Structures are given as structure tokens and as C-alpha cells.
Amino acid sequence: MIIYHGSLQIVKQPELGKGKSYNDYGQGFYCTESLDLAKEWACPTQKDGFANKYTLNTKGLSLFRLSGGDYHILNWLALLLKNRTFDLSAALALQARDYVIQTFMPDLSGKDYIIGYRADDSYFSFAEDFVSGILSLRDLSEAMSLGALGEQVVLISPKAFEQIHFEDYEAASYQEYHIKRMSRDNLARQEYPGCMGEQSAKQTTSQSRKRDIKTLKNDLYVLDILREEMKNDDPRLQRILPE
């Protein structure tokens, strides 16, 4: 597969153990199959960057595909809560964080690379709102498709690093791609009322989202998950998956 790594530098030889440990899925080499997304990720500030192009030989590699398939949104959230730094202080949010990690953490042993959602700022705020009890699980799942923030491909094993080959790079101008990055994130925030705070979210939802009573009654919040001590195989969790 062809993948791209957005960076402020040209990276000809990715190395295992060089990435930050507090990235979404822990330490690894973070890429995307989209050249445009890589250029956006290369320009987090007003500074030019590079989209490094690679060929990844996936033969013999074990893939952990987090977005869909055998996994649900709480598996993604468990990884995020484990690796990223959240500003949580309320008792409910702290208890929810511990329970989600303990109960829904997927097993990555034997896996060589991961494909899953990328937690840009908007995704991150959605996750914080969920563990704080503001958003329902259904809303969190729907939020994953907002703004087309994209998926990432993350190399996590020595074998995967042995099978990646640098091809080329393209320059990324911050004047074009920093703006695109911010616009993509803002689009997700504008389309989703949950990131505006609990009261505003409730008002906007009542005005713009018409749901039947049965659907609303079936919505799950983190307090429901804690109270009922839901487990990973609970069918109510399996139903709520982003497409």
C-alpha cells in the first residue's frame, strides 16, 4: 500500500521507538493513505512541511483495523484514553476513563500495524464530552464521520518497519494546508452540536435533530455503561458503529 507521513522534516528512514508515546495509539509511525491529509498534518502551525511517500509491503503483516469490523467505538476510545492526555477532573469522568480502559482495551499483541480514526482536536473534544457524561454513545459514534478527518495507518512492530520503503516527498505550503487543516477541524465542530457544551448541545439537538422517542430512550450515556457494568460483548454496544 502507498502511505504518506506528514512532517516538518523529510523522513527517509522511519525508526521504531522514535515516535511520541502519547500519540493516539501509543508509540509508532503515523501515516495516512491520503496525500492531501498528510500535507495538512505536516502543517499544524504556520510553517511549511513535507508529505513523505512510502510503499508498505503488507505481505505477512498482521493488521489491526479499529474502525469497523470486529470493534466498536469504545475500543477506539480506550486506546485514546490510555495514550493521550485528557484534562479530566470530575469524578464521573475519572471513573469512566478507568472503566473504559479496563473493560474495552483491545489486545494489540502480535499486531504489526493499525488502521483507525485520527483524534484531531475536534475528535478529542468529542471523546472528552462522552466520558464527562455530555454526549451519548450514539452521538460519539456519529461524530467520527464529521469533517472527514480521516483514518491513519500506524506502524507499531519491528516487522512493519522492515517492510516500509521511502519513495519520495512533496513540499506542503502552510499557506494552503494549514488553512485546510483548520477548516476540516472547524467543519466537524460546526456540524456537531456536542462540542459547544452541554446546554448548547441540548438546545441545538432539540431544534435540528428530530428523533423518535424510542431512539432517545435507547441512547446510552457513560453513566449507563458504568451503572450496568457493560462488557465488551454487550450487544447494545455492538449496534452503535460508524459506517
Helices and strands as residue ranges (DSSP letters): E 2-7, E 29-31, H 35-41, E 49-56, E 63-65, H 73-83, H 91-104, E 113-117, H 121-131, H 137-143, G 146-148, E 151-155, H 158-162, E 164-172, H 174-191, G 193-196, H 198-208, H 213-218, H 222-227, H 235-238
